[in-house]
Amino acid sequence: MKNVEIIETEFVHPNWEKRVEEACKTMTQLLVKYNNQLEKKKKLLTVQDLADQLSVTESTIYSWTHKRLIPFVKLGTRVRFRQDKIDAWLNRRSFNVKKYKIE
């Protein structure tokens, strides 16, 4: 029985309680972040929400949907937008600026 007790104590880190507490805090933060990302993906935006977010008029949003330039969801007669799809659409439309040396 003594051998078992010695083996168990050899593997216990002196600050194990603090390390477990830190690991729990980190996991909690990661779970909250993940949950926020999931909620963001599920959220449906109205035309007004999206127009405000993009700083354009509602008629511009309707024009883009009519021309199929922006991803949208049709719910009966209403148009809605998924935040994750809008984010991806914006990322595809982003350009990297190249620096040119003027001589």
trRosetta pair geometry for C-beta under 8 A, 3 or more apart (Angstrom, degrees):
i j d omega theta_ij theta_ji phi_ij phi_ji
1 4 5.8 -52 -159 31 42 113
1 5 6.7 38 149 -16 69 104
2 5 5.7 -57 -152 37 37 111
2 6 6.3 37 153 -20 69 106
3 6 5.7 -56 -149 36 31 111
3 7 6.3 31 155 -19 66 106
4 7 5.8 -55 -148 36 30 111
4 8 6.4 30 155 -19 65 107
5 8 5.8 -54 -147 36 31 112
5 9 6.4 21 159 -12 65 108
6 9 6.1 -62 -147 40 29 104
6 10 6.4 34 155 -28 64 107
7 10 5.8 -54 -150 27 30 115
7 11 7.1 12 160 -8 61 108
8 11 6.6 -74 -161 39 30 100
8 12 6.8 29 152 -29 66 110
9 12 5.7 -52 -145 24 41 115
12 16 5.8 -69 -171 -29 78 146
13 16 4.5 131 64 -66 87 85
13 19 6.5 22 86 6 142 147
15 18 4.5 -39 177 41 97 117
15 19 5.7 102 115 -26 87 96
16 19 5.6 -58 -145 40 33 112
16 20 6.2 34 157 -21 68 105
17 20 5.9 -54 -148 35 29 110
17 21 6.3 30 153 -19 63 108
18 21 5.6 -55 -148 37 31 113
18 22 6.3 31 153 -18 65 106
19 22 5.7 -53 -146 37 31 111
19 23 6.3 34 154 -20 64 106
20 23 5.6 -53 -147 36 31 113
20 24 6.4 34 152 -21 64 104
21 24 5.7 -53 -149 34 30 112
21 25 6.6 32 152 -19 63 104
22 25 5.7 -52 -149 34 33 112
22 26 6.4 33 153 -18 65 106
23 26 5.7 -55 -149 37 31 112
23 27 6.3 31 154 -18 65 107
24 27 5.7 -54 -146 38 31 111
24 28 6.3 34 154 -22 64 106
25 28 5.7 -54 -149 34 30 113
25 29 6.5 30 154 -18 64 105
26 29 5.8 -55 -150 36 31 111
26 30 6.4 29 153 -17 65 107
27 30 5.7 -55 -147 38 32 111
27 31 6.2 33 155 -20 66 107
28 31 5.8 -56 -147 37 29 111
28 32 6.4 30 155 -19 64 105
29 32 5.8 -54 -148 35 30 111
29 33 6.4 30 154 -18 64 107
30 33 5.7 -55 -148 37 32 112
30 34 6.2 31 154 -19 66 108
31 34 5.6 -53 -143 38 31 112
31 35 6.1 34 156 -21 65 107
32 35 5.7 -54 -146 36 29 112
32 36 6.4 32 153 -20 63 105
33 36 5.8 -54 -151 34 30 112
33 37 6.6 30 151 -19 63 105
34 37 5.7 -54 -152 34 33 112
34 38 6.5 33 151 -19 65 104
35 38 5.7 -52 -150 35 33 112
35 39 6.4 34 152 -19 65 105
36 39 5.7 -53 -147 36 32 112
36 40 6.3 36 152 -22 64 105
37 40 5.6 -53 -149 34 31 114
37 41 6.6 32 152 -20 63 104
38 41 5.7 -55 -151 34 33 111
38 42 6.5 26 154 -17 66 108
39 42 5.8 -60 -148 37 32 109
39 43 6.5 44 154 -39 65 102
40 43 5.9 -46 -151 13 31 117
40 83 5.3 -102 172 97 76 143
40 84 6.7 111 121 -61 86 85
41 82 7.1 14 -174 178 55 106
41 83 6.7 -126 -107 68 24 97
41 84 4.2 20 -123 -39 77 134
43 82 7.5 127 80 -148 52 55
43 83 5.0 27 72 -10 101 127
44 73 6.8 -73 -132 50 117 136
44 80 4.2 5 179 174 116 131
44 81 6.8 134 -163 62 64 37
44 82 6.3 -39 -104 -88 65 57
44 83 7.9 -134 -94 -21 19 81
45 49 4.0 -137 -163 93 92 130
45 50 4.8 108 130 -54 133 89
45 53 7.2 -44 -149 -3 152 142
45 80 6.5 144 66 -167 45 72
45 81 4.4 -31 60 65 102 96
45 82 7.6 -176 12 -79 88 8
45 83 6.1 107 -30 -69 112 78
45 86 7.1 -1 23 -22 142 151
46 49 4.6 105 48 2 73 102
46 50 7.1 -147 89 -1 40 86
46 80 6.6 -43 -96 -114 43 74
46 81 7.9 -87 12 22 3 90
47 50 6.0 -61 -150 41 29 106
47 51 6.1 31 153 -21 66 110
47 58 5.1 71 140 -147 113 96
47 61 4.9 157 -156 102 88 143
47 62 6.6 21 -142 -58 140 82
47 79 5.9 61 -63 79 104 107
47 81 7.9 111 -84 -11 44 112
48 51 5.6 -53 -141 37 30 112
48 52 6.3 30 158 -18 64 106
48 58 6.1 -19 -87 -92 60 118
49 52 6.0 -62 -155 37 26 109
49 53 6.3 23 152 -19 64 111
49 81 7.7 -154 81 49 109 110
50 53 5.4 -54 -143 37 34 114
50 54 6.1 11 164 0 69 111
50 61 5.5 116 94 -119 117 141
50 81 5.1 58 -70 33 140 150
50 86 6.7 -146 -126 -112 111 151
51 54 6.4 -68 -140 50 24 94
51 55 8.0 104 165 -75 54 3
51 56 5.5 -104 -146 79 71 69
51 57 6.0 -17 -154 163 126 16
51 58 4.7 -62 -59 -77 160 58
51 60 7.0 126 -120 56 98 98
51 61 5.1 -95 -71 -26 92 131
52 55 7.4 21 -173 -74 29 44
53 86 7.8 50 104 148 147 152
54 61 7.7 137 47 -79 135 101
56 60 4.2 -88 158 73 120 148
56 61 6.5 140 96 -46 115 80
57 60 4.7 109 59 -3 76 99
57 61 7.5 -137 102 -1 49 83
58 61 5.5 -51 -155 34 41 113
58 62 6.4 40 149 -17 70 103
59 62 5.5 -50 -146 39 37 112
59 63 6.2 43 151 -24 65 104
60 63 5.5 -52 -147 35 31 114
60 64 6.4 33 153 -19 64 104
61 64 5.8 -54 -149 35 31 111
61 65 6.5 27 153 -16 64 105
61 70 7.3 -67 -150 53 66 158
61 79 7.9 164 140 107 106 138
62 65 5.8 -55 -147 38 33 108
62 66 6.2 36 153 -22 66 107
62 79 7.4 151 -108 33 70 157
63 66 5.7 -54 -147 35 30 113
63 67 6.3 14 158 -4 65 111
64 67 6.0 -65 -144 48 28 101
64 69 4.3 -92 -157 64 79 110
64 70 4.2 41 142 -2 122 117
65 68 7.3 29 -174 -81 35 35
65 69 7.7 -87 -59 42 22 73
65 70 6.0 -57 -74 60 61 101
65 72 4.9 5 -121 -3 111 157
65 79 5.5 4 -146 -150 170 152
70 81 7.4 -27 144 -114 113 125
70 86 7.5 19 -172 -113 105 80
70 89 6.2 76 -142 179 69 161
71 81 7.0 109 97 -141 73 85
71 82 7.1 -47 120 43 116 94
71 85 4.2 -104 97 158 143 125
71 86 6.9 -140 60 -70 101 53
71 88 7.9 17 12 70 147 104
71 89 5.5 -155 9 -60 104 133
72 79 5.2 -11 178 -168 137 99
72 80 6.8 141 -168 74 82 36
72 81 5.4 -53 -114 -88 72 76
73 79 7.4 138 73 -162 49 51
73 80 4.7 -29 66 71 101 90
73 81 6.9 174 16 -87 85 25
73 82 6.4 76 -23 -31 122 93
74 78 7.4 147 -161 80 52 46
74 79 6.2 -28 -104 -102 63 63
74 80 7.9 170 -88 25 16 76
75 78 4.8 -23 70 69 91 99
75 79 7.8 174 25 -87 77 14
75 80 5.7 28 -2 0 118 119
81 85 6.8 -135 -175 72 75 110
81 86 5.4 57 160 -56 120 119
82 85 4.2 73 74 10 102 110
82 86 6.8 -176 87 -11 50 85
83 86 5.6 -56 -147 37 32 112
83 87 6.3 36 154 -22 66 104
84 87 5.6 -50 -147 34 33 114
84 88 6.5 32 153 -17 64 105
85 88 5.7 -53 -148 38 33 110
85 89 6.2 37 151 -22 65 107
86 89 5.5 -53 -146 37 32 115
86 90 6.3 33 154 -19 65 104
87 90 5.8 -54 -149 36 29 110
87 91 6.4 31 152 -20 63 106
88 91 5.6 -53 -148 35 33 114
88 92 6.5 34 153 -20 65 103
89 92 5.9 -53 -152 33 30 111
89 93 6.6 19 153 -11 63 111
90 93 5.7 -66 -149 43 33 107
90 94 6.6 48 150 -42 66 98
91 94 5.6 -40 -152 8 35 119
